[in-house]
Amino acid sequence: MNHDSETENKGNILLVDDIPENLQLLSDLLLKLGYTVRSVTSGRMALKTVNVKRPDVILLDIKMPEMDGYQVCRIIKADEELRSIPVIFISALDDVFDKVTAFKSGGIDYITKPFQIEEVVARLENQLTIQRQQRLLEKEVIQRREAEEVLYQSRALLVSILNSSLDGIVAMQAVREPTTGDIEDFRCLVVNPVIARAFGNRREDMIGKLVLKKLLSRLDPELFARFVEIVEMGEPLERDFYYPSGESCWYHFVAVKLGDGFAITVRDITARKQMELALQDANQKLEKLANLDGLTQLANRRCFDNRLEREWLRQAREQQPLSLILFDVDKFKCYNDYYGHLAGDDCLVRLAQAVQQEVRRPADLVARYGGEEFVILLPNTDVKGGIKVAQSIQQAIHNLAIPHEHSNVKDIVTVSLGIASLIPRLEIEPDTLVAYADKALYQAKEQGRDRYCTNSG
């Protein structure tokens, strides 16, 4: 028979009786009511059928040859897979029906012949309803167990992560003033061992307590307002901070909003910070070395070129004069040839020190231009100021009185100086100032050396 889906789902009934004609009326009625019905004529056939396709309810006659209904029921109830199938015994009114044996063998109910169809349907529906509820309950129990297992595993995983993490992890909940709603402090919800050790506390002494203000008083009280902002505005906060704790002192934290509170992850970055600081220090030293002349410890040519570029632009904007003195040692080749290169190097060092003593303004720069040639950059200085500096340098070198027997200028070391002064303009290259000073230096040499000449363009 074909039935709609609602009818087909009413239930599968197995009828067991050695005289099926006796149950034909019941079978037809049940089929009309939408049940699926199978009929077998012996206990053995019933057991085979049950194993092939499991029924929802078994209607089992008691009086059958070879194997009676009690025996069939006991075998079914002994099977782990089948024992939950409800068995309703069928008995004729004139048969001897042992209710105690029926229930002991596993029967759940009984019906007497002749059948009252309403009674049969009521008893069937009662068992089917109980079965459906049992299945739902079993399903719910399984689902709950699965959920509990997932929750247990999640908690175990979370605890494992918290306890094994090299980073410090904290979750805080805002504690608000009841009338205003303002955040007064934060209560610690979760804290892992790393954080507890860093603050010298036990986790048990921190969880559930109002601890943040107290902790921040030792770290940075201003951070409290920033953490309040995280909760109220939702903006995360990331920062490095210094906090000596054992062998560690530098940390990095990231704080993000979490419910009405925030979660914070803290990482020990002491090793990285120490490397950064060491690298920064090394870079500064390298930068200094890159800008220093190895022999005289004055600024080198590279440093001078960079400074000239910057000062040229600045003085052009401000329309202030920029002066430059270019000088070199008179007859230095003769000095080297006679006294030797070591003595020549020592002579340059002494000259550099003397000149540096005379040029003391922070903005001024003394540099070794190359070989025995030196340069002095004088911002905000006109030609008169340049002459003053040149004169003081010339006098300081005379005062050193370094012997120079093979000089045809004087019997001591002397220098020739070229002074140039300009108000820079952006359309003119900075090297123009050097070219003017070089021309003035050439004139000083042409005029007999141990003197200065000027060139203002």
Secondary structure per residue as TSV (DSSP state, phi and psi in degrees):
chain	resnum	aa	ss	phi	psi
A	1	M	-	360.0	145.2
A	2	N	-	-102.2	133.9
A	3	H	-	-133.6	158.5
A	4	D	-	-70.5	170.5
A	5	S	H	-61.7	-34.3
A	6	E	H	-65.0	-41.6
A	7	T	H	-69.1	-44.7
A	8	E	H	-60.0	-26.3
A	9	N	T	-88.2	6.6
A	10	K	S	-65.1	-37.8
A	11	G	-	150.5	152.8
A	12	N	E	-100.5	121.0
A	13	I	E	-113.2	133.6
A	14	L	E	-109.6	120.3
A	15	L	E	-99.8	127.3
A	16	V	E	-123.5	114.9
A	17	D	-	-158.3	138.3
A	18	D	S	-73.7	-13.8
A	19	I	-	-123.2	87.0
A	20	P	G	-58.6	-28.1
A	21	E	G	-59.4	-30.9
A	22	N	G	-62.5	-28.4
A	23	L	G	-104.7	4.0
A	24	Q	H	-59.0	-42.5
A	25	L	H	-60.5	-44.8
A	26	L	H	-63.5	-42.3
A	27	S	H	-60.7	-46.1
A	28	D	H	-63.8	-41.2
A	29	L	H	-63.7	-43.1
A	30	L	H	-66.3	-38.7
A	31	L	H	-62.9	-42.7
A	32	K	H	-63.2	-32.8
A	33	L	T	-79.1	-3.6
A	34	G	T	102.0	9.9
A	35	Y	-	-87.0	152.8
A	36	T	E	-91.0	125.2
A	37	V	E	-124.0	132.3
A	38	R	E	-122.9	142.2
A	39	S	E	-123.0	135.5
A	40	V	E	-132.3	159.1
A	41	T	S	-109.5	4.8
A	42	S	S	-150.0	163.8
A	43	G	H	-65.3	-38.8
A	44	R	H	-63.7	-44.7
A	45	M	H	-63.2	-35.9
A	46	A	H	-61.8	-44.4
A	47	L	H	-64.2	-40.2
A	48	K	H	-64.6	-44.8
A	49	T	H	-63.3	-41.9
A	50	V	H	-60.6	-38.9
A	51	N	H	-72.9	-28.6
A	52	V	H	-78.5	-50.2
A	53	K	S	-139.6	115.9
A	54	R	-	-73.3	124.1
A	55	P	-	-83.1	165.4
A	56	D	S	-83.1	-35.2
A	57	V	E	-143.3	144.5
A	58	I	E	-114.1	125.8
A	59	L	E	-97.7	110.3
A	60	L	E	-120.0	118.7
A	61	D	E	-72.1	145.6
A	62	I	S	-85.0	-45.2
A	63	K	-	-88.6	100.1
A	64	M	-	-141.4	147.1
A	65	P	S	-69.3	164.7
A	66	E	S	65.0	-59.8
A	67	M	S	-138.4	115.0
A	68	D	-	-80.9	174.9
A	69	G	H	-62.5	-34.5
A	70	Y	H	-61.4	-44.9
A	71	Q	H	-62.7	-45.5
A	72	V	H	-58.7	-44.5
A	73	C	H	-63.6	-41.5
A	74	R	H	-62.8	-40.4
A	75	I	H	-64.2	-43.0
A	76	I	H	-62.5	-44.5
A	77	K	H	-71.9	-19.3
A	78	A	H	-80.4	-14.4
A	79	D	S	-88.9	123.2
A	80	E	T	-55.6	-36.6
A	81	E	T	-79.7	-25.1
A	82	L	T	-108.6	-13.7
A	83	R	T	-61.4	-20.6
A	84	S	T	-81.8	-7.0
A	85	I	S	-71.6	124.5
A	86	P	-	-70.9	134.6
A	87	V	E	-114.0	123.7
A	88	I	E	-109.6	118.3
A	89	F	E	-76.4	148.4
A	90	I	E	-116.0	132.7
A	91	S	E	-144.7	139.5
A	92	A	E	-77.4	152.9
A	93	L	T	-60.1	-34.5
A	94	D	T	-89.1	-2.2
A	95	D	S	-79.1	154.1
A	96	V	-	-81.2	114.2
A	97	F	-	-113.5	116.1
A	98	D	-	-93.3	98.7
A	99	K	H	-63.7	-37.9
A	100	V	H	-62.6	-46.9
A	101	T	H	-62.5	-40.6
A	102	A	H	-60.0	-48.6
A	103	F	H	-73.3	-34.2
A	104	K	H	-65.7	-33.7
A	105	S	T	-76.9	-10.2
A	106	G	T	118.7	3.5
A	107	G	-	-66.4	150.7
A	108	I	-	-107.2	-21.4
A	109	D	E	-165.7	176.1
A	110	Y	E	-149.3	154.1
A	111	I	E	-131.8	140.2
A	112	T	E	-107.0	146.1
A	113	K	E	-88.0	152.0
A	114	P	S	-68.0	151.5
A	115	F	-	-77.8	138.4
A	116	Q	-	-99.0	108.0
A	117	I	H	-55.9	-36.2
A	118	E	H	-62.6	-40.0
A	119	E	H	-65.9	-43.4
A	120	V	H	-59.6	-48.6
A	121	V	H	-63.1	-41.1
A	122	A	H	-61.6	-44.8
A	123	R	H	-68.2	-39.7
A	124	L	H	-61.1	-49.9
A	125	E	H	-62.2	-35.8
A	126	N	H	-59.8	-46.2
A	127	Q	H	-69.7	-39.2
A	128	L	H	-64.9	-39.8
A	129	T	H	-64.1	-45.2
A	130	I	H	-59.2	-41.7
A	131	Q	H	-64.4	-44.2
A	132	R	H	-60.9	-41.9
A	133	Q	H	-65.6	-37.6
A	134	Q	H	-63.7	-42.8
A	135	R	H	-62.9	-43.6
A	136	L	H	-61.3	-42.0
A	137	L	H	-64.7	-43.8
A	138	E	H	-61.4	-42.6
A	139	K	H	-62.5	-42.9
A	140	E	H	-64.7	-40.6
A	141	V	H	-61.8	-44.2
A	142	I	H	-62.4	-46.1
A	143	Q	H	-62.0	-40.7
A	144	R	H	-65.6	-41.2
A	145	R	H	-62.1	-42.7
A	146	E	H	-62.7	-43.9
A	147	A	H	-63.6	-41.9
A	148	E	H	-64.3	-37.4
A	149	E	H	-66.4	-44.0
A	150	V	H	-61.8	-44.0
A	151	L	H	-63.2	-42.9
A	152	Y	H	-61.8	-45.9
A	153	Q	H	-64.0	-39.0
A	154	S	H	-63.5	-44.6
A	155	R	H	-64.0	-43.3
A	156	A	H	-61.7	-41.5
A	157	L	H	-64.7	-44.2
A	158	L	H	-61.8	-45.6
A	159	V	H	-61.3	-42.2
A	160	S	H	-62.3	-43.8
A	161	I	H	-63.7	-46.2
A	162	L	H	-61.1	-44.2
A	163	N	H	-76.4	-28.7
A	164	S	H	-97.5	-8.9
A	165	S	-	-65.4	137.0
A	166	L	S	-77.2	-17.8
A	167	D	S	-89.3	152.9
A	168	G	E	-82.6	135.8
A	169	I	E	-129.7	129.8
A	170	V	E	-137.9	141.5
A	171	A	E	-121.4	130.2
A	172	M	E	-120.2	144.2
A	173	Q	E	-115.8	134.6
A	174	A	E	-66.8	139.5
A	175	V	E	-113.0	116.8
A	176	R	E	-106.4	149.7
A	177	E	-	-71.1	125.4
A	178	P	T	-57.1	-39.2
A	179	T	T	-81.5	-41.5
A	180	T	T	-93.6	-25.9
A	181	G	-	81.5	2.8
A	182	D	-	-72.3	146.8
A	183	I	E	-76.1	121.0
A	184	E	E	-95.9	-34.0
A	185	D	E	-164.9	-176.5
A	186	F	E	-128.6	138.2
A	187	R	E	-97.0	137.1
A	188	C	E	-78.9	119.0
A	189	L	E	-94.9	-44.3
A	190	V	E	-136.9	136.8
A	191	V	E	-149.5	135.7
A	192	N	-	-99.2	169.1
A	193	P	H	-57.8	-32.5
A	194	V	H	-59.5	-47.0
A	195	I	H	-66.1	-44.7
A	196	A	H	-58.0	-44.5
A	197	R	H	-64.2	-41.0
A	198	A	H	-60.4	-35.5
A	199	F	T	-99.0	7.8
A	200	G	T	66.3	31.6
A	201	N	-	-122.6	162.4
A	202	R	-	-88.5	149.0
A	203	R	H	-58.8	-39.3
A	204	E	H	-61.1	-29.2
A	205	D	H	-81.8	-8.1
A	206	M	H	-108.2	-38.8
A	207	I	T	-65.7	129.7
A	208	G	T	83.2	-1.9
A	209	K	S	-102.5	156.6
A	210	L	B	-83.5	98.1
A	211	V	-	-118.6	-17.6
A	212	L	H	-64.5	-48.6
A	213	K	H	-59.0	-40.2
A	214	K	H	-64.7	-43.9
A	215	L	H	-65.7	-41.9
A	216	L	H	-69.0	-25.1
A	217	S	H	-62.5	-25.8
A	218	R	H	-90.5	-13.1
A	219	L	H	-110.6	-70.3
A	220	D	-	-162.0	97.7
A	221	P	T	-56.3	-28.0
A	222	E	T	-68.0	-18.6
A	223	L	H	-66.0	-25.8
A	224	F	H	-57.0	-45.3
A	225	A	H	-62.4	-34.7
A	226	R	H	-68.3	-38.5
A	227	F	H	-67.8	-36.2
A	228	V	H	-61.3	-41.2
A	229	E	H	-60.5	-38.5
A	230	I	H	-58.2	-45.9
A	231	V	H	-69.1	-44.8
A	232	E	H	-78.1	-35.2
A	233	M	H	-104.5	-20.6
A	234	G	-	81.8	4.7
A	235	E	-	-84.7	127.8
A	236	P	-	-69.6	162.6
A	237	L	E	-132.1	134.2
A	238	E	E	-135.0	132.7
A	239	R	E	-162.2	149.5
A	240	D	E	-90.9	145.0
A	241	F	E	-146.7	156.4
A	242	Y	E	-102.4	124.5
A	243	Y	E	-153.0	99.3
A	244	P	E	-63.5	126.2
A	245	S	E	-151.9	102.7
A	246	G	T	65.9	-127.8
A	247	E	T	-88.6	-4.4
A	248	S	E	-103.6	151.4
A	249	C	E	-146.6	-18.8
A	250	W	E	-114.8	134.5
A	251	Y	E	-135.0	158.0
A	252	H	E	-127.5	132.8
A	253	F	E	-126.7	151.9
A	254	V	E	-126.9	122.2
A	255	A	E	-117.1	132.2
A	256	V	E	-132.5	152.3
A	257	K	E	-63.7	138.2
A	258	L	-	-143.2	101.2
A	259	G	S	61.1	-136.2
A	260	D	S	-94.8	59.1
A	261	G	E	-178.7	-154.4
A	262	F	E	-153.3	157.4
A	263	A	E	-112.9	144.0
A	264	I	E	-134.6	135.1
A	265	T	E	-114.2	127.9
A	266	V	E	-118.9	129.7
A	267	R	E	-120.0	136.8
A	268	D	E	-76.3	114.4
A	269	I	-	-116.3	24.2
A	270	T	H	-56.1	-49.6
A	271	A	H	-61.1	-44.2
A	272	R	H	-64.6	-42.6
A	273	K	H	-64.5	-41.7
A	274	Q	H	-62.6	-39.3
A	275	M	H	-65.1	-41.9
A	276	E	H	-62.4	-44.7
A	277	L	H	-65.6	-40.5
A	278	A	H	-64.5	-40.4
A	279	L	H	-66.3	-41.5
A	280	Q	H	-61.3	-43.8
A	281	D	H	-63.2	-43.7
A	282	A	H	-63.8	-40.7
A	283	N	H	-64.0	-39.8
A	284	Q	H	-63.4	-41.3
A	285	K	H	-66.2	-41.5
A	286	L	H	-64.0	-41.3
A	287	E	H	-61.0	-41.5
A	288	K	H	-65.2	-45.0
A	289	L	H	-63.1	-38.0
A	290	A	H	-66.5	-21.6
A	291	N	T	-105.2	3.1
A	292	L	B	-109.8	145.1
A	293	D	-	-79.3	126.7
A	294	G	T	-61.3	-33.0
A	295	L	T	-82.9	-55.2
A	296	T	T	-91.2	-12.7
A	297	Q	-	63.4	15.4
A	298	L	S	-83.7	171.4
A	299	A	B	-60.5	147.4
A	300	N	-	-95.5	-176.6
A	301	R	H	-61.7	-41.1
A	302	R	H	-60.3	-46.7
A	303	C	H	-62.6	-42.2
A	304	F	H	-62.1	-44.8
A	305	D	H	-59.9	-42.7
A	306	N	H	-64.6	-43.3
A	307	R	H	-66.8	-40.4
A	308	L	H	-59.3	-41.7
A	309	E	H	-60.8	-47.8
A	310	R	H	-66.0	-45.7
A	311	E	H	-66.4	-35.0
A	312	W	H	-60.6	-46.9
A	313	L	H	-64.6	-43.7
A	314	R	H	-64.9	-46.2
A	315	Q	H	-69.2	-29.0
A	316	A	H	-66.4	-42.0
A	317	R	H	-64.1	-42.8
A	318	E	H	-87.2	-9.3
A	319	Q	T	53.7	51.0
A	320	Q	-	-115.4	150.9
A	321	P	-	-71.4	146.7
A	322	L	E	-125.5	123.0
A	323	S	E	-112.0	153.9
A	324	L	E	-141.7	133.6
A	325	I	E	-114.8	122.8
A	326	L	E	-111.3	123.6
A	327	F	E	-140.4	153.2
A	328	D	E	-139.9	167.0
A	329	V	E	-79.5	130.8
A	330	D	T	-70.0	132.4
A	331	K	T	52.4	44.6
A	332	F	H	-71.6	-28.5
A	333	K	H	-62.4	-40.9
A	334	C	H	-63.8	-37.6
A	335	Y	H	-62.9	-45.9
A	336	N	H	-63.9	-42.6
A	337	D	H	-63.7	-37.3
A	338	Y	H	-86.0	-47.5
A	339	Y	H	-92.3	-17.0
A	340	G	-	98.2	158.4
A	341	H	H	-68.2	-33.2
A	342	L	H	-63.1	-42.9
A	343	A	H	-65.1	-36.7
A	344	G	H	-61.8	-44.5
A	345	D	H	-61.6	-43.8
A	346	D	H	-62.4	-37.2
A	347	C	H	-62.3	-44.4
A	348	L	H	-63.8	-38.7
A	349	V	H	-63.5	-44.6
A	350	R	H	-65.3	-39.5
A	351	L	H	-62.7	-43.8
A	352	A	H	-60.0	-44.0
A	353	Q	H	-63.8	-41.8
A	354	A	H	-64.3	-42.7
A	355	V	H	-66.0	-42.8
A	356	Q	H	-60.8	-32.4
A	357	Q	H	-66.7	-28.6
A	358	E	H	-87.8	-23.3
A	359	V	-	-108.1	97.8
A	360	R	-	-113.9	-10.4
A	361	R	-	-67.3	138.0
A	362	P	T	-58.1	-33.4
A	363	A	T	-78.3	-18.6
A	364	D	-	-75.9	153.2
A	365	L	E	-135.3	128.3
A	366	V	E	-106.9	129.3
A	367	A	E	-139.2	151.6
A	368	R	E	-86.0	119.6
A	369	Y	E	-84.0	-28.2
A	370	G	E	154.5	133.9
A	371	G	T	57.5	-123.1
A	372	E	T	-97.7	17.7
A	373	E	E	-103.9	134.4
A	374	F	E	-125.6	158.8
A	375	V	E	-137.6	145.7
A	376	I	E	-128.7	125.3
A	377	L	E	-103.5	127.0
A	378	L	E	-126.1	92.2
A	379	P	E	-67.8	154.4
A	380	N	T	52.4	39.3
A	381	T	-	-133.2	127.8
A	382	D	-	-89.7	-174.3
A	383	V	H	-64.9	-33.8
A	384	K	H	-64.1	-42.8
A	385	G	H	-63.6	-38.1
A	386	G	H	-63.0	-40.4
A	387	I	H	-62.9	-42.3
A	388	K	H	-57.3	-47.0
A	389	V	H	-64.6	-43.0
A	390	A	H	-60.0	-42.0
A	391	Q	H	-63.9	-43.1
A	392	S	H	-65.8	-36.2
A	393	I	H	-67.0	-45.3
A	394	Q	H	-58.9	-42.7
A	395	Q	H	-67.5	-41.5
A	396	A	H	-61.8	-37.9
A	397	I	H	-72.3	-37.4
A	398	H	H	-58.9	-41.6
A	399	N	H	-64.8	-25.5
A	400	L	H	-65.5	-32.5
A	401	A	-	51.6	50.1
A	402	I	-	-79.2	120.2
A	403	P	B	-58.8	140.8
A	404	H	-	-146.3	78.9
A	405	E	T	-64.3	-29.4
A	406	H	T	-97.9	20.8
A	407	S	-	-93.7	136.1
A	408	N	S	-93.5	12.1
A	409	V	S	-97.2	-58.3
A	410	K	-	-149.8	169.9
A	411	D	S	-88.1	7.2
A	412	I	B	-125.7	166.0
A	413	V	-	-68.1	132.0
A	414	T	-	-130.3	168.2
A	415	V	E	-132.5	154.4
A	416	S	E	-110.9	139.2
A	417	L	E	-127.5	138.6
A	418	G	E	-116.8	126.6
A	419	I	E	-112.1	130.6
A	420	A	E	-128.7	143.9
A	421	S	E	-142.7	132.6
A	422	L	E	-144.6	155.9
A	423	I	-	-96.0	109.1
A	424	P	-	-59.4	149.1
A	425	R	-	-130.2	143.7
A	426	L	T	-64.3	-25.7
A	427	E	T	-79.7	-5.1
A	428	I	S	-109.5	139.0
A	429	E	-	-72.8	143.4
A	430	P	T	-58.7	-30.6
A	431	D	H	-61.4	-17.1
A	432	T	H	-57.4	-40.1
A	433	L	H	-63.3	-40.2
A	434	V	H	-66.0	-41.3
A	435	A	H	-62.8	-40.2
A	436	Y	H	-64.6	-42.6
A	437	A	H	-66.4	-37.5
A	438	D	H	-64.4	-37.3
A	439	K	H	-67.0	-40.1
A	440	A	H	-66.6	-38.4
A	441	L	H	-63.4	-41.1
A	442	Y	H	-60.0	-41.4
A	443	Q	H	-64.0	-39.7
A	444	A	H	-63.0	-38.5
A	445	K	H	-68.8	-39.9
A	446	E	H	-64.3	-30.5
A	447	Q	T	-88.3	6.9
A	448	G	T	118.5	0.0
A	449	R	S	69.2	-179.4
A	450	D	S	50.8	47.0
A	451	R	S	-160.2	174.7
A	452	Y	E	-122.9	152.0
A	453	C	E	-132.6	156.2
A	454	T	E	-118.5	157.3
A	455	N	E	-153.1	111.5
A	456	S	-	-108.4	23.7
A	457	G	-	85.2	360.0
